[in-house]
């Protein structure tokens, strides 16, 4: 187990040194234990060596700063939320307009006044009284669909 802990400490030290581009020194002390440090070994240390680790160059535009990544993520999320809110508002306006139109049609059909539409020749074509119940049912369905949510 002591070797595993020493190995982990060495790995952490190597990572810290390589991240900061500082040299790492290795030597054997007077008790025969291999030592690693960022400071040079004492004079006369056995097996003294300077270990150097080269940090590979980062590609252009590489972001290893977590704060920048987090900020970009938050900005993206905020943009998505704004876009979603605009979509919801647009849908609400459309629903409100469809509700208003359906309510007006229903009121018109129920008023028992003559209702007409224009044909392709520009002539008025009046609704038959027999067609009125079906038109009222369609308008009522639209009112329930668009207004009761």
N, C-alpha and C positions, 0 to 999 in steps of 0.2 A: 503493500500500500504506500509506503513512503516514496517509492519510485514514481508512482502515478501522480502523487501530489507535486513532486519535483518536476515531473514532465509537464504538468499543467502550468506550473509557475514559469517554466522555461518558455512554453508556447506563448503565454501572456506577455512575457518580457520581450520575446522576439517580435510579436505583433506590435507592441508599444514602440519598440525601437524602429521597426520598419515604417511605422506610420509617421514617426517624427524624423526619420532619416538620420538617427544617431547611431554611432558604432556600438557594437556589443563585444565584450571581451570575455575570453574563456581561459581559465588556468586551473591548476591543481594546487590546493593549499597544503600546508605542512602536515595535515592529518590524512592526506591522500584523497580528499573530497574535491570533485570537480565543481568549480564555481563559475557563475556567469554574472556579469554586471555591466553597467554602462560606464563605470569608471575604470581606468586602467588598473591592471593587477599590480600588487606590490612588487618591489624590486626583487629579483631572484626567484620569482614564482616559476614552478615547473610547467612546461607545456603551454606557456602564455601565447595566446593568439588573438588577433583582432578579427572579429567576424563582421563582414559587411553584407548588408542585404540591400538589394536594389529594388526600389519601388517601380513597378512598370508604369510607363507614362499613361495618363488617362486620355481617352479619346476626346476630341473636341466636343464641347457641350455636355461633358459628363458631370452629373450632379451627385456628389457624395455628401452634400450637406443636407442632413435630414430636415432642417428647418425650411429650406427652399422647397424640398419635395412636399412637405406638409402644407406650406403656403399654397403651392400650385394645386394640390389636391383640394384644399378648401375653396380656392377660387373656382375650380371646375365644378365643385358641388354647388356653390352659390349660383353659378351661371345656369346650371341644370334646374335649380329650384326656381329661379326667375323665369326661365323658359316654361317650366311646368305651370307656374302661377299664371303667366300670360295665356297659356293654352286653356287653363281652367276658366279664366275670366272670359275668354273668347267663346268658349262653350256655354257659359252661363248667359252671356248676351244673346247668343243664338237661340238658346232654349227660351229665354224670356220673350224674344221676338216671335218665335213659333207659338208660344202660349198665347200671346196677345192676338195673333192672327186667327188661331183656332177659336178663341173666345169670341172674337168679332163675327166669325162665320156662324158659330152656333147661335149667337144672338140674332143674327140676320135671318137664319132659317126658321127660328122659332117665332119671329115677329109676324109671320103670315103676310108679308108684303111681297110683291112680285120680285123675283130674283132672276137675273139674266146674265149671260156671258156673251162675248162678242165672237162670232165665227170668223173664218178666214176671209170672208167677203166684207167684213165690217158691219154685219147685221146683228141685231140683238136676237138671241135665242133664249126664250124664257123657260124656266124650270117648271115642269109639270107638277101638279099637286101630288101625284102618285110617287114622284121621285124625292119629294121633300123628306119623308121619314128616313130614307137611306142616307141622305145628305146630313141630316141631324145626327144620325148614329155615327157616321164617320167623323163629324166635327166633335161630337162628345168623346169619342175614342182619342182624338188628337188632344183635346183638353186634358183628359186624364193622363195621357202619355207625357205631355210637356209641362203641365201646370202643377201636378200633384207630387212633386218630389222635394 
